[in-house]
Amino acid sequence: MRNSKAMFYIDVERIRKVDGYVYWWNLVDYLKPTKNGTMSAQVYIQGDCKLFRERILNDSYYNEPMGRGEVASSNNKPDKDWQYPSPYSVPELILKKVCALKK
């Protein structure tokens, strides 16, 4: 999937469903470097298909495309708050896809 700033990839082989939640990895490949020079990110996400929400559990940012190169920064502390994807957004499309794959 793509928006005006990045390409988004889902690792469908690693989608897991545990205790009513789905877990997956997104790879975000930025079309232009961010202000910090980041070119890509790998993000581990927990989704709740019943309430249609998600939260980031782990994210790492790279100085090269496709999750390569040095890790510019990372965060292993899960978000406390759930996010509800906006209608017609990339996060909404991804969550719909992941939930459909793991019914």
Backbone hydrogen bonds in HBPLUS format (Angstrom, degrees):
<---DONOR---> <-ACCEPTOR-->    atom                        ^
c    i                          cat <-CA-CA->   ^        H-A-AA   ^      H-
h    n   atom  resd res      DA  || num        DHA   H-A  angle D-A-AA Bond
n    s   type  num  typ     dist DA aas  dist angle  dist       angle   num
A0008-PHE N   A0001-MET O   2.64 MM   7  5.06 163.5  1.66 157.6 158.3     1
A0003-ASN N   A0006-ALA O   3.01 MM   3  5.65 160.9  2.05 161.2 167.3     2
A0031-LEU N   A0005-LYS O   2.90 MM  26  5.61 172.8  1.90 139.2 140.9     3
A0007-MET N   A0029-ASP O   2.88 MM  22  5.12 160.1  1.92 139.1 144.4     4
A0029-ASP N   A0007-MET O   2.86 MM  22  5.12 168.2  1.88 153.3 157.4     5
A0009-TYR N   A0027-LEU O   2.86 MM  18  5.02 154.1  1.92 148.7 156.0     6
A0027-LEU N   A0009-TYR O   2.86 MM  18  5.02 156.2  1.92 140.6 147.1     7
A0011-ASP N   A0025-TRP O   3.13 MM  14  5.64 164.3  2.16 160.2 161.5     8
A0014-ARG N   A0011-ASP O   3.09 MM   3  5.68 153.3  2.16 115.2 122.7     9
A0016-ARG N   A0023-TYR O   2.91 MM   7  5.13 157.4  1.96 145.9 153.2    10
A0023-TYR N   A0016-ARG O   2.76 MM   7  5.13 150.3  1.85 148.9 156.1    11
A0018-VAL N   A0021-TYR O   2.85 MM   3  5.37 149.8  1.94 149.9 159.1    12
A0021-TYR N   A0018-VAL O   2.95 MM   3  5.37 166.5  1.97 121.9 126.2    13
A0022-VAL N   A0047-GLY O   2.94 MM  25  5.00 163.2  1.96 139.9 145.6    14
A0047-GLY N   A0022-VAL O   2.66 MM  25  5.00 166.4  1.68 155.7 158.8    15
A0024-TRP N   A0045-ILE O   3.07 MM  21  5.50 152.7  2.15 147.2 155.4    16
A0045-ILE N   A0024-TRP O   2.85 MM  21  5.50 169.6  1.86 166.8 169.9    17
A0026-ASN N   A0043-VAL O   2.81 MM  17  5.13 161.2  1.85 151.2 157.6    18
A0043-VAL N   A0026-ASN O   2.88 MM  17  5.13 165.2  1.90 150.1 154.9    19
A0028-VAL N   A0041-ALA O   2.81 MM  13  5.03 167.3  1.82 150.1 154.5    20
A0041-ALA N   A0028-VAL O   2.81 MM  13  5.03 144.0  1.93 142.1 150.6    21
A0030-TYR N   A0039-MET O   2.93 MM   9  5.27 143.4  2.06 133.7 143.7    22
A0034-THR N   A0038-THR O   2.97 MM   4  5.16 158.2  2.01 139.9 146.4    23
A0037-GLY N   A0034-THR O   2.86 MM   3  5.03 162.8  1.89 112.6 117.5    24
A0039-MET N   A0062-TYR O   2.84 MM  23  5.97 163.6  1.87 155.0 160.7    25
A0062-TYR N   A0040-SER O   2.82 MM  22  5.23 169.1  1.83 146.5 148.8    26
A0042-GLN N   A0060-SER O   2.87 MM  18  5.32 154.6  1.93 150.0 158.5    27
A0060-SER N   A0042-GLN O   2.90 MM  18  5.32 155.4  1.96 150.7 158.9    28
A0044-TYR N   A0058-ASN O   2.77 MM  14  5.07 167.9  1.79 153.3 157.6    29
A0057-LEU N   A0044-TYR O   2.81 MM  13  5.54 171.1  1.82 158.9 160.9    30
A0058-ASN N   A0044-TYR O   3.40 MM  14  5.07 152.2  2.48 136.0 135.5    31
A0046-GLN N   A0055-ARG O   2.96 MM   9  5.47 170.8  1.97 165.1 167.0    32
A0055-ARG N   A0046-GLN O   2.95 MM   9  5.47 147.4  2.06 151.6 161.1    33
A0048-ASP N   A0053-ARG O   2.84 MM   5  5.27 167.1  1.86 157.1 156.1    34
A0052-PHE N   A0048-ASP O   2.80 MM   4  5.44 112.9  2.25 135.9 153.8    35
A0053-ARG N   A0048-ASP O   3.13 MM   5  5.27 149.4  2.23 135.0 144.3    36
A0054-GLU N   A0083-GLN O   2.89 MM  29  5.31 155.0  1.95 148.6 157.0    37
A0083-GLN N   A0054-GLU O   2.69 MM  29  5.31 169.2  1.70 160.8 164.8    38
A0079-ASP N   A0056-ILE O   2.83 MM  23  5.61 172.3  1.84 176.8 178.3    39
A0059-ASP N   A0075-ASN O   3.04 MM  16  5.37 156.0  2.10 145.2 152.7    40
A0075-ASN N   A0059-ASP O   2.78 MM  16  5.37 149.4  1.87 158.0 166.6    41
A0061-TYR N   A0073-SER O   2.79 MM  12  5.33 167.3  1.80 166.8 165.8    42
A0072-ALA N   A0061-TYR O   2.66 MM  11  5.49 145.0  1.77 143.6 154.2    43
A0063-ASN N   A0070-GLU O   3.26 MM   7  5.97 149.1  2.36 156.7 165.6    44
A0068-ARG N   A0065-PRO O   3.27 MM   3  5.96 145.4  2.39 116.9 124.5    45
A0089-SER N   A0086-SER O   3.26 MM   3  5.57 149.7  2.35 136.3 131.7    46
A0093-LEU N   A0089-SER O   3.06 MM   4  6.41 161.8  2.09 152.1 156.6    47
A0094-ILE N   A0090-VAL O   2.89 MM   4  6.10 163.0  1.92 161.7 166.3    48
A0095-LEU N   A0091-PRO O   2.95 MM   4  6.05 167.9  1.96 148.6 152.2    49
A0096-LYS N   A0092-GLU O   2.96 MM   4  6.13 162.1  2.00 151.8 156.8    50
A0097-LYS N   A0093-LEU O   3.01 MM   4  6.17 157.5  2.06 143.8 150.1    51
A0098-VAL N   A0094-ILE O   2.88 MM   4  6.11 168.0  1.89 160.9 163.3    52
A0099-CYS N   A0095-LEU O   2.94 MM   4  6.02 165.9  1.96 150.4 154.6    53
A0100-ALA N   A0096-LYS O   2.95 MM   4  6.08 152.5  2.02 144.5 152.2    54
A0101-LEU N   A0097-LYS O   2.99 MM   4  6.20 149.8  2.08 148.0 156.1    55
A0102-LYS N   A0098-VAL O   3.20 MM   4  6.37 136.3  2.40 142.9 153.4    56
